[in-house]
Amino acid sequence: MGGLRELVAPFVVTGPSGVAVRDRLKGLTAGDEEVLRLVGAHLGSLASRDLKARCADGLEHSAESWAVRKRELTGVSSSRWAGSITKATHDQWALARRGQAAHIQGLEAGIRTIAHRLSLPVGHKGSKRAAGGYRSRREWHAKTRRLRVLEDRLGRVRADRDAGRVRVVRGGRRLLGTRHHLADAGLTEAEWRRRWETGRWFFQADGESGKRFGNETIRITPEGDVSIKLPAPLAHLANAAHGRYVLAGRVRFAHRGSEWADRVAANRAVAYRIHHDTGRGRWYVTASWQIPPVQAVPLEAALAHGVIGVDTNADHLAAWRLDTHGNPIGNPRRFFYDLTGSAQHRDAQVRHALTRLLHWAKACGVKAIAVEDLDFQAETTREKHGRRRRFRQLISGMPTGRLRARLVSMADATSITIIAVDPAYTSKWGAQHWQKPLTSTTRTTSRHDAASIAIGRRAQGHPIRRRTTPPPHDQSDRAGHRTVQAGPDTLGREEARPRIPGPRTRCVPPDAERKRATRASSTVRGARSDQEWVQDALLLTE
């Protein structure tokens, strides 16, 4: 078909490579909290200093400079604390470089779009695939200024990239900007300062296999006792041997607690991070470890029991179960979530919706869920969508990346395979071929429900277009109803439906006794073939 882009074949999404669980630190004393604040603030200052040194090195960074930085940090903390800080610094610098590259791509895409539209006459109508000219001379003039602004900005970002400069804010750029809008955020200066200082703390330690309980810096025993190796300047606060501080509270990981206990008992590496929630005044500890990659299930084996197609939307997931031939079974399901509020609330809403989806898939006995391989990073620019601000906000708010990552990690625990398909034309073709046929007086099928069928059929390798009913020859329904998808090896899949006596086809067996005589038709079209029609002569009138 001309004008359609080439579709990517569906593929099985690889499982998660790590696990992270979190629990609250309960029963802490005032002394414990003071020690945690001092350790976090001290290590946070060291992390800020190390990040500044790494950014100053830029592209001239080498293993020798890394070793020098680590030796300097070891004297004011410990060798393991220094290793964790330098590793986190390198990860932060690499993340900033990736964000810088994505920013350059976005600026280049915006410049191309504006330059194309400026080259067209004012008022020139565009098409579905290419934008037209601007609507008025005023808008055309404003976009010329916008083009120069983007070009200048692109030049500065490219210069930073070539020089190896990155711009990182420890504590978060958004929280830094909130300092100038405290009234809108509902915060006082003291509350903001407390959040800012807490956000700049550093309290995470990498694990090490072979060491006691898998971590020498932050150690948690199988019973839940937490002890911390204090940095050298704070060693006088230790309440245990070897410069360690044992907290009064205990932790118990409810989720995947048995896996964590097995790793700790076997002295396998477990990384820990201690975090303070200033809004609630609570302390949390997060344990994470790597898991071996799981062998991917072949696509044919995953689809042996059918598939559930899922269409991701701004406020719900639309799902429909399909059999092995691509036929929708039962009624569609919708799993709603609310993406307003804080990040924790949005994340919880996504997890609850995915939990209901996985429970339904498990109850149906389906071993595969098909989702779209969505990426809206290049679709949210104002240069592409112009005045459609609400639409830009809509697609920007869809948690495509987080939802897919959550779904993959949660489905791995239930032995359900996730299949990613190309999202091209699923909503359009689904509504064109499936929305109206599946709408009845007792069921309303939306475009999103029809799109979920298109997603599932694409994962199975079936075309999205449904098999339409042949035109009937007459009222006896002789053409049949061949609208159901069948396998290529099914006998008679392209033939008419067999004539079975009964009310469905309104025919009777040939040996049945008639209760009344057949009435002759009064029209030529309905006359029997053996009846002969004779044209009478014209009447002679006076």
TASUL-V952430 format. One record per helix or strand of 2 or more residues. SS is the DSSP state (hx for helix, st for strand). FROM is the first residue (numbers start at 0). TO is the last residue. Records with the same first field share a line. If there is no record, write none. Layout:
SS->FROM-TO + FROM-TO
//
This chain:
st->10-11 + 17-23 + 203-204 + 217-219 + 224-228 + 243-249 + 270-276 + 281-289 + 306-311 + 315-321 + 327-335 + 367-371 + 416-420
hx->29-59 + 62-75 + 78-118 + 136-162 + 172-177 + 181-184 + 188-198 + 211-213 + 231-236 + 240-242 + 256-264 + 298-301 + 342-363 + 381-384 + 388-396 + 399-412 + 425-434 + 446-459
//
